[in-house]
Amino acid sequence: MTRITSPKASPTDNPGSYQGVALVAASSIKYSRQSHHGAPWFIGKTLHKMLMETGIKKAEVDGLAVSSFSLSADSAVNLTQHFQLTPRWIEQLPYGGASGVIALRRAARAIQCGDAHIIACIGGDAAFHRSFEATASQFSNFTIDSSFPYGGGGPNAAFALITTSSIRKLPKDPLSVPCACAVATNGTFPLYKLTSSPKCSVSRST
């Protein structure tokens, strides 16, 4: 456990500068809705692409941050063996969509503290037929005991309720209500944008 010892500091103060840390090789591989490959394969392919794009040698990577809901029974530690990495710093994050930002912030601090010099931050999951149903049913103790047995729709149902609540708090004028539009890139990976028009259209590039 750590605590603040400086009388001038408080948990609400702005975080310190990330000066001296650079973010490079923001990469991804082609999206696949379903695959016979597991999460380690996708994470490894992403790591390989990052190394190829930067010219960094794998032996130079001394830190690894990973986020994945479908990595089990493997872990970030197992991946270092699979990928033949020898990191001095390892992080595994269970925070879903927030994991990317959290991984970057923690990695930056680790570099500033000298715990590592080059850290790969990677998020990756894999899905096969009806695997999301299995993941949602075992998501948490609450899901197992109190939600899924009664027809709960998994995390997307909660996200829908939050979205509905937020929309109801927006202005009544429909022209001022942002509308989320899904735009498919090459028919594979959905990107979301906001528009002021109440009429949304879905477009696909070829």
N, C-alpha and C positions, 0 to 999 in steps of 0.2 A: 504494500500500500504506500502511496506517495501523497504528500500534502504540500501546500504552499507555505514556504517559510519566510518569504519577503513580506514585510508589512505593507509595502506599496503595491503588491500584486493581488489580483482577485480573479476568480474564474471567469468573470465577464469582460476582462480586458481583451483588447484585440490581440490575436496571435502574433508572434514575432515574425520577422521577415524570413522568406525562404531563399534569400540571396545565396548564390553559390551552387544552387541545384538546378539542373536543366532537365526538361521533359523531352525525350526524343523517341522516335519510332512509334508513333501512335498507329498501331496496325490492327488489322482484323483479317480473318480468312472468310471464304465464301460461306454464307449461311445455308444450312440444310435443316429442313423442318424435321426430318427423321433420318436416323443413320444407324448403321450397325456398329459404328465406332463409338467408343466410350469417351467420357470427358477427358481423360489423360491424353488421348490422341489429339483432340482439338487444341488443348492447352499446349501440347508439344509442338504442333504445327505452327501455332501462333508464335511461340518462342523462337522457332527456327526462322520464321519470316522476319521477326524483329532483328535477329542477328545478321541475316543476309542484307537487310536494308541499311544497317548502320556500320557493318564491317567489324562489329565487336566480336571478339572470340568468346566462345562459351566459357572458357576457363577464367575469363575476366569477370563474369557475372558472379558476384558474391552475396547476392540477396534475392529472395523470391517471395512475392506476395501473391496469394491465390485465393480466388473466390469461386465456389462451385457448389450447387445443391446436389449434383449428381455424381460427385467424385467418389463418394463412399463405395466400398470400404477403404479406398485409398485416402491419403491425406497429402498435404504439402510436403511432408517429410518423405513419403513414399515417392513423390514425383522427383525429388532430388536424386533418388537412386535410379529411377527410370531414365532420367535425362542426363545422368552422370554429371551432376552439379555438386560443387563443394561450397555451399554458401556459409557465411558467417551470421546471416540474419534471415529469419523465416517468419512469415505471417500468413495465417489463414483466416479469412474474414467471412462470417455468416450473415452479412447485412443486406443481401439481395442487391437491388439496384443502387444502393448507396455505397456499395463496396468499392467501386472504382475510385471515387473521390477520397474515401477513407484510406484506401491503400496508398494513393499518391501522397497524401499528407503525412502518413506514418513513415513511408519510405523516405520522403524528403527530410524528415527529422532524423531518421537513422543515419542518413548520409551526412548531415550536418554534425552529428555526434561522433562520426567516425566509425560507426558500427558496420558500415558497408560503403562501397564506392559506386557500384553499378547494381541496381535492383530492377528485376523484371516484375512488373505488376500485371497479372493476367487473370481474366475471368472467363470461364468457359463451362458450358454444360452440353449434355447430349440427350437426345430423346429418341425413343422407339415407340412402336404402336402402343397407345394407351399408357405410356409411362408417366405422363403428367398426372393422371388419375391416381396412380400409386404414390407419387410424390406428395400430392395434396392430401391424401388420406393419412399419411404418416408425418405431416409437416410439424406438428407439435402435440403435446398431451391434450391441449384443448381441442385440437382438430380430431384426434383419435376418439376422445370420450364424449365430446359435446357438440360437435359440428358435423363431421362427415357422416356419422350413423343416422343423422336426421335429414340428410339430403343437402347438406351444405355444399356449395359449389367451389370450395377451395379459396385461395387468396383473391382470385379475380372478383368474387362476390363482394368481399370487403372493399376492394378498390372501387367497385361500382357504387357502393353506398357512400363512400367518401366523396366521389365525384358528384353524385347526385346532391349531396348536402352542400357542396361548394357552389354548384350551379344555382341552387335555390337562394343563395345569399348574393348572387350577382344582380345587377340592375334589371328591371323588368323589360326595358327596351330591347327587343331581339337583335337590333342592329349593333348593340353594344356588348352582346354576349359572345365571347370568343368561342370558336368552334374547332375542335380537333379533327384534323384530316389525316388519314393514313395515306401515305404516298409510297408505293412500292418501287424500289430501285431494282431494275432488271428482274422484276417479278420475284425477288427473293427476300430482301430485308426491309421491314417496314420502318419508315421514318415519319415522325409526327411534327406537324407545324400548326401554328395558330393563325386564324384569319378572323377578321372582324365581320365577315359575311355569315349570315345564318345558314346559307346554302353551301354545303360542303360537297366536293366531288373527289372521287378517287381516280388517280391517273397512274398509268404504268408506262415505264419507258421500255423500249424494245432493244 
